[in-house]
Amino acid sequence: MKTVIPKPNTIDKKWLLYDAENVVLGRLAAEIAKRIRGKYNTLFSPHMDTGDYVIVVNADKVAITGNKADQKTYFRHSGYPGGARKVVYKKMMAKNPEFVIKHAVKGMLPKNRLGRKLIKKLHIYAGAEHPHTPQKPIRMEFK
């Protein structure tokens, strides 16, 4: 038996389309992270980009469970004293629904150069329309 190391030009990268309408945020993010990373692929190699491109539509209709709409917060800090900012999930969804899914997926990817490269393969849109029809994305049904 020999270990097969895939060459970058031999990896077949597909475009996948997910509809986020009425899908729980964490479950959707876990599925997307697995697809972007390429973990489902038989040629998976932890140090390489073997995953697919992912398009998410209807990001503004993603579901969450429990009281997270009022309790979940997104935190950032400017680096200056008193520069802490907290935004509640409900306000973030009204302002920037794409950020919510991107933030969840980014947390599930590696925290290194590879992770920064992989997150660029995620394309999120609040509405049902997307400009990636020439890539002929495969519509994925969420289980």
BELQUI-V562234 format. One record per residue. PHI is phi in degrees with one decimal (none if undefined). OMEGA is omega as a letter, one per 40 degrees, with the letter a starting at -180 (none if undefined). Layout:
BEGIN
PHI OMEGA
PHI OMEGA
END
This chain:
BEGIN
none i
-118.7 i
-78.4 a
-93.9 i
-101.1 a
-70.1 i
-85.2 a
-57.3 a
-82.0 i
-95.5 a
-80.2 a
-91.6 a
-100.7 i
-100.9 i
-108.7 a
-115.4 a
-118.6 i
-114.5 i
-101.7 a
-87.0 a
-65.9 i
59.0 i
-108.9 a
-66.2 a
-55.3 a
-65.2 i
-67.5 i
-64.3 a
-63.6 i
-65.4 i
-65.6 a
-64.8 a
-62.0 i
-64.3 a
-70.2 i
-65.9 a
-72.7 i
93.4 a
-66.0 i
-75.6 a
-79.9 i
-69.0 i
-92.4 a
-57.4 i
-136.1 a
-63.7 a
-99.5 a
-125.1 i
-89.2 a
-113.1 a
-90.8 a
-103.7 i
-87.2 a
-126.1 i
-114.9 i
-119.6 i
-113.1 a
58.5 i
-64.8 a
-76.3 a
-111.9 i
-69.4 a
-102.0 i
-134.5 a
-107.5 i
67.5 a
-97.2 a
-63.6 a
-60.0 a
-100.6 a
-104.0 a
-73.3 a
-124.9 i
-111.8 a
-112.2 i
-145.8 a
-138.2 a
-77.2 a
100.7 i
-98.7 i
-58.0 a
76.7 a
-92.2 i
-77.6 i
-131.3 i
-121.3 i
-126.9 i
-76.3 a
-52.1 a
-60.8 i
-70.2 i
-65.9 i
-65.6 i
-70.5 a
-87.0 a
-149.6 a
-66.8 i
-65.8 a
-61.6 a
-61.2 a
-71.5 a
-62.1 i
-63.8 i
-67.0 a
-70.1 a
-61.2 i
-68.4 a
-99.9 i
-99.4 i
-60.6 a
-95.3 a
-155.6 a
-57.6 a
-64.0 i
-62.1 i
-67.7 i
-74.5 a
-68.9 a
-65.6 i
-73.8 i
-88.2 i
-103.8 i
-122.6 a
-120.5 i
-133.7 a
-69.8 a
-94.0 a
-86.4 a
-94.7 i
-146.8 a
-90.0 a
-105.0 i
-64.6 i
-62.5 i
-79.8 i
52.5 a
-67.9 i
-88.6 a
-74.9 a
-102.3 i
-90.8 a
-86.5 a
-91.4 none
END
